[in-house]
Amino acid sequence: MTSRPTTLGELLTAAAEQAPDTTAIVDANGSLTFEELQGATLLRASLLTALDLGGQRVALISENSADMVAQIYANAVAGVTTVFINARLQPHEQVAQLRRSGAALWIGDDHAVDGLSNEIGERTDVQLLSLAAARPTSLEQHPHPVVRAEDPAWLLYTSGTTGRSKGVVLTHTNVVAAAENAGVTRRFSSDEVLGLPFPLFHIAATNLLIAHLNHRPVVLISGFEPAEVAALIEHYRITALSLAPTMVRRLIDYQRRAGADLSSLRTVYYGAAPITPALLREAHEVLGCEFSQSYGMTEAAGMAVFLDADAHRNGLAGEPERLTQAGAPGPHITLRIVDDDGNQVPPGTIGEISLSGPQIFSDYDEEADVPRAERCRAGGFRSGDMGVIDTNGALRVVDRKKDIIITGGENVSSLEVEAALCSHPSISAAAVVSRPDPEWGEAIVAAVVPTDGTFDEGALRAFCRDALAGFKRPKAYLVVDALPVNATGKIDKVAIRRLARGEVH
């Protein structure tokens, strides 16, 4: 196959034909070449075809594994839509999403199957299958259905850090285009080995496709334990890591203590949440590698805007404003900054970030409780993020629209306050939220993680008097051991707001 792949099945077939003996996937149990992964995929797809599930939805509930990867591809070959369910939710939460999705078959790893079996009991209206059982050793071959680029490939539920999750339907075109777009910017080399600690049940699964589109291996990492990650880097000579800023922080701390051999590591791709310039400088010094940022979301099938390694080098060498930017859109993305009516605003004006292109989804899953106003609108997807195009043409994300704090009639970006707090040497991480205030409308509250476990509030307040305007300074501080995060590494601001408002202790 020499033509450009337009579906997930074609993507894997191209890799198996052009690089059959190259390692495709590594997990805790071993590795598979692209040819072996293709074989496992076709067996699994034949089982689904025998079950006559074409055009229906199949749910997948698993931690990272080679079996999970094969099942993702098998679903695509069999013409079914993969419904990704967070494997770290409680079983009753998983069942609620499974019911919402209308999946005809639920496939899970052993842990998921045990939990779901206990939850649903003896019900016969549910078809539940283990990943192992979905991997036949032999099966009569059935002709697979014709899969079109415009067919739905994945259904994912947003992480819900600002409210109830919504179901995002992505076509084969969406996910393949996202992998192509990111691959152009990342410029995978011929010896690239990607370490991936993000769970594949979220949109970070696009990272897998980027590597496989370039016929390069992915080392799957379940969870994120810095010592394990360092050992995997050394053993497999990992050249690139995809990390969230919280993971970067933990890897830095471990490396300072352990001095592991990270000499093969060339690039850290970070995303999921902003990173402060102070943390980036420290990471560059301690990890000794390049950095590249991506900005995206589930509705964009992954990454859409990129700040490459050159921009990071310039930022660290004397252009600090570069380190506060998200970068430039990928070659197949149209980026606009718009007002509340969807009209493009002048350069330098803050507005809502709007994205369009082949990787952008067309709509949310049909659910009565998702208002039409929140669906994809004409002219591009309104992301809910506020941004501005700086004088050099790069996007700078100001904040989530819902995270802009209005205090005393002034708009405050939580990201700006967080960056200021993290520039103080006594603070290793911070998240800023608001709580209702009778005088100011909203009062700024900062959850902070002290660098050495001790917290001097007076010193930090004195620092903020110089670093921030009066209306931007936190009215209260919450000292925590670690900031709560969801499975993709994003700071869970819903949980922090509850803490700030005294709803939990």
Buried (B, 14 or more C-beta within 10 A) or exposed (E): EEEEBBBBBBBBBBBBBEBBEBBBBBBEEEBBBBBBBBBBBBBBBBBBBBBEBBEBBBBBBBBBBBBBBBBBBBBBBBBBBBBBBBBBBEBEEBBEBBEBBBBBBBBBBEEBBEBBBEBBEEEEEBEBBBBEEBBEEEBEEBEBBEBEBEBBBBBBBBBEBBEEBBBBBBBBBBBBBBBBBBBBBBEBEEEBBBBBBBBBBBBBBBBBBBBBBBBBBBBBBBEBEBEBBBEBBBEBBBBBBBBBBBBBBBBBBBBEEEEBEBEBBBBBBBBBBBBBBBBBBBBBEBBEBBBBBBBBBBBBBBBBBBBBBEBBBBBBEEEEBBBBBBBBBBEBBEBBBBEEEBEEBEEEEBBBBBBBBBBBBBBBBEEEEBEEEEBBEEBBBBBBBBBBBBEEEBBBBBBBBEBBBEBEEEBBBBBBBBBBBBBBEBBBBBBBBBBEBEEBBBBBBBBBBBBEEEBEEEEBEEBBEEBBEEBBBBBEBBEBEEBBBBBBBBBBBBBBBBBBEEEEE
